[in-house]
């Protein structure tokens, strides 16, 4: 039987020490992982490269990389302007793309990559007509 223990695994979480990233980091650390959550603006490739370089210097190559970075507008979808949507979409698409690209270079063999879905949070409770 294959063990799915997180103990001893290095986990990089983009999304910071607060919010969802921090919650995930604390939970995984309690299970024995070396989890590091980093808050950063990940809208440029250079910023994501630095995120991975800093994390690898601090705790080693990740076995798991989790992206929780995303922009969510906390208002009803019927009130979101086209400009607001364009900005939100650009931020979320770029951060996910650059994170996945860089994770592919650094996550250990047989490692895992998780990018959380921001669109579901956008719609949560805001779809009523």
C-alpha positions as a printed Julia matrix, in Angstrom:
129×3 Matrix{Float64}:
   0.0    0.0     0.0
   1.32   3.45   -0.93
   1.77   5.97    1.87
   0.38   9.45    1.28
   2.03  11.02    4.31
   2.96  14.68    4.08
   5.54  14.29    6.85
   8.94  15.65    5.83
   7.69  17.0     2.5
   8.69  20.52    1.45
   5.63  22.53    0.48
   5.76  25.97   -1.15
   2.54  27.95   -0.89
   2.14  31.17   -2.85
  -0.5   33.29   -1.23
   1.08  34.4     1.93
   1.11  33.78    5.61
  -2.4   35.12    6.0
  -5.61  34.1     4.29
  -5.89  30.72    2.57
  -2.14  30.26    2.05
  -1.45  30.64    5.75
  -4.25  28.29    6.7
  -2.89  25.61    4.37
   0.68  26.13    5.62
  -0.31  25.8     9.28
  -2.36  22.68    8.6
   0.41  20.99    6.62
   3.03  21.94    9.22
   0.9   20.3    11.92
   1.03  17.14    9.79
   4.84  17.26    9.67
   5.52  19.07    6.4
   8.1   21.81    5.97
   5.57  24.32    4.69
   6.46  27.87    3.7
   3.81  30.39    2.69
   5.01  33.48    0.86
   3.01  36.62    0.11
   4.12  38.23   -3.14
   2.92  39.99   -6.25
   3.22  37.21   -8.83
   2.09  39.1   -11.93
   5.57  38.99  -13.49
   7.75  36.04  -14.4
  10.67  37.63  -12.51
   8.64  37.81   -9.29
   7.71  34.13   -9.51
  11.32  33.15  -10.25
  12.37  35.07   -7.11
   9.63  33.4    -5.07
  10.94  29.94   -5.97
  14.61  30.95   -5.52
  13.91  32.41   -2.04
  11.85  29.39   -0.98
  14.45  26.89   -2.23
  17.19  28.79   -0.38
  15.11  28.69    2.81
  13.73  25.13    2.85
  14.94  23.27   -0.26
  13.28  22.15   -3.49
   9.54  21.72   -3.07
   7.81  18.37   -3.25
   4.51  20.22   -3.52
   3.77  23.69   -4.89
   0.41  25.33   -4.17
  -0.8   28.57   -5.73
  -3.51  30.41   -3.82
  -2.78  33.82   -5.35
  -5.67  35.47   -7.1
  -7.69  38.62   -7.3
 -11.33  38.41   -6.32
 -13.78  41.28   -6.47
 -16.04  41.07   -3.45
 -19.21  42.39   -4.99
 -22.13  41.03   -6.98
 -21.17  39.89  -10.45
 -23.84  42.17  -11.89
 -21.86  45.17  -10.57
 -18.44  44.2   -11.99
 -17.4   46.45  -14.86
 -15.62  45.22  -17.96
 -12.42  47.02  -16.87
 -12.56  45.39  -13.42
 -13.13  41.98  -15.0
 -10.24  42.5   -17.45
  -7.86  43.43  -14.62
  -8.97  40.52  -12.44
  -8.67  38.06  -15.33
  -5.22  39.32  -16.29
  -3.92  39.05  -12.72
  -5.34  35.56  -12.2
  -4.25  34.18  -15.56
  -0.73  35.55  -15.29
  -0.13  34.4   -11.72
  -1.37  30.89  -12.48
   0.64  30.63  -15.71
   3.91  31.93  -14.26
   3.53  29.79  -11.12
   2.9   26.59  -13.09
   5.77  27.38  -15.45
   8.26  27.93  -12.62
   6.96  25.01  -10.55
   7.65  22.76  -13.53
  11.32  23.7   -13.3
  11.72  23.22   -9.55
   9.25  20.75   -8.03
  10.95  17.45   -7.22
  10.3   14.44   -9.45
   6.89  12.93   -8.77
   5.97  16.13   -6.96
   2.54  17.74   -6.97
   1.25  21.08   -8.19
  -2.04  22.63   -7.12
  -3.57  25.86   -8.36
  -6.75  26.81   -6.57
  -9.74  28.04   -8.55
 -10.5   31.71   -7.93
 -13.54  31.79  -10.23
 -15.61  29.68   -7.83
 -14.96  32.21   -5.07
 -15.91  35.03   -7.41
 -19.28  33.44   -8.06
 -19.96  32.32   -4.49
 -23.12  34.07   -3.37
 -23.03  36.65   -6.15
 -24.98  34.96   -8.91
 -28.45  35.79   -7.67
 -30.53  37.78  -10.14
